[in-house]
Amino acid sequence: VRALCLAALLGALGAGGTELTVELPDSDRRCFHQELESGIKFTLDYQVISGGHYDVDCYVEDPNGKTIYQETKKQYDSFQHRTEVKGVYTFCFSNEFSTFSHKIVYFDFQVGDEPPILPDMNNRVTALTQMESACVTIHEMLNSVIDSQTHYRLREAQDRSRAEELNGRVSYWSVGETLILFVVSVGQVMLLKSFFTEKRSGSGGTST
């Protein structure tokens, strides 16, 4: 029983794949390559964490150069595909439409089908026992927890980026208001001083 539950736990925590967070400069493009066998399923999830309007172009090409997925100016998306030919698959993130905004993009690239939790689970002809059903439920809940943690981690990073951007704008606005108030105050003092300054009489008067 403990072995089954431990296998479910390790299966949820040790799923194969790659998670990366990359910086995408303005007017730039980043591509990644993965060699895959025929008939293999892969999943690409991505989300823009910060920069500009939080959007990016994304496309996926098969080894023959055929575009099997393409989206423009997306904040986040998910793409699943089962390979038809063997070779190197390429997926790219493009920020070429932006001339001044840097982007930070998170993506999760998963390859292959998830292995069965229990031995010969796909070929069983009998119903699962209560303990086996509990292990399957635990495994599914752990997967849900991992997905939720990833989602909230990305939301937290995105909210922090927006808060820092807002804080910067408030700071610049405060500095600008301070300078304007200083200039207006000095101007008012100089104007009031000119009202109370005695004008000296012009030269050229006669003396006795």
URPE-V761166 format. One record per backbone hydrogen bond with DSSP energy under -0.5 kcal/mol. NH is the residue of the N-H (numbers start at 1). CO is the residue of the C=O. E is the energy in kcal/mol with one decimal. If there is no record, write none. Layout:
nh;co;e
NH;CO;E
NH;CO;E
This chain:
nh;co;e
5;1;-2.4
6;2;-2.6
7;3;-2.3
8;4;-2.1
9;5;-2.1
10;6;-2.8
11;7;-2.2
12;8;-1.7
13;9;-2.2
14;10;-2.1
15;12;-0.5
18;109;-2.4
20;107;-2.3
22;105;-2.8
24;103;-3.8
25;23;-0.6
27;95;-1.9
27;98;-1.3
28;25;-1.1
30;93;-2.7
32;91;-2.4
34;89;-2.4
36;87;-2.9
39;83;-1.8
40;37;-1.0
42;81;-2.7
43;110;-2.7
44;79;-3.0
45;43;-0.5
45;108;-2.4
46;77;-2.2
47;106;-2.5
48;75;-2.8
49;47;-0.6
49;104;-3.1
50;104;-1.0
54;51;-2.4
56;74;-1.4
57;94;-2.4
58;71;-2.7
59;92;-1.7
60;69;-2.5
61;90;-3.3
62;66;-2.3
65;62;-2.3
68;60;-2.4
68;66;-0.6
69;60;-1.3
71;58;-2.8
74;56;-2.7
77;46;-1.8
79;44;-2.5
81;42;-2.2
83;40;-2.8
83;81;-0.5
87;36;-2.3
89;34;-3.2
89;87;-0.6
90;61;-2.3
91;32;-2.3
92;59;-2.6
93;30;-2.9
94;57;-2.8
95;28;-3.2
98;95;-1.4
102;100;-0.6
103;24;-2.5
104;50;-2.0
105;22;-2.8
106;47;-2.9
107;20;-2.5
108;45;-3.1
109;18;-3.3
110;43;-2.6
110;108;-0.6
112;41;-3.7
121;118;-1.5
123;120;-0.5
124;121;-0.8
133;129;-2.6
134;130;-1.9
135;131;-2.2
136;132;-2.3
137;133;-2.3
138;134;-2.5
139;135;-2.5
140;136;-2.4
141;137;-2.4
142;138;-2.6
143;139;-2.2
144;140;-2.0
145;141;-2.4
146;142;-2.6
147;143;-2.3
148;144;-2.4
149;145;-2.7
150;146;-2.3
151;147;-2.4
152;148;-2.8
153;149;-2.4
154;150;-2.2
155;151;-2.3
156;152;-2.5
157;153;-2.1
158;154;-2.6
159;155;-2.8
160;156;-2.4
161;157;-2.1
162;158;-2.2
163;159;-2.6
164;160;-2.6
165;161;-2.2
166;162;-2.6
167;163;-2.6
168;164;-2.2
169;165;-2.0
170;166;-2.4
171;167;-2.3
172;168;-2.5
173;169;-2.4
174;170;-2.4
175;171;-2.4
176;172;-2.4
177;173;-2.5
178;174;-2.4
179;175;-2.3
180;176;-2.3
181;177;-2.7
182;178;-2.2
183;179;-2.5
184;180;-2.6
185;181;-2.4
186;182;-2.4
187;183;-2.4
188;184;-2.4
189;185;-2.3
190;186;-2.4
191;187;-2.3
192;188;-2.8
193;189;-2.4
194;190;-1.7
195;191;-1.0
196;192;-1.1
198;196;-0.5
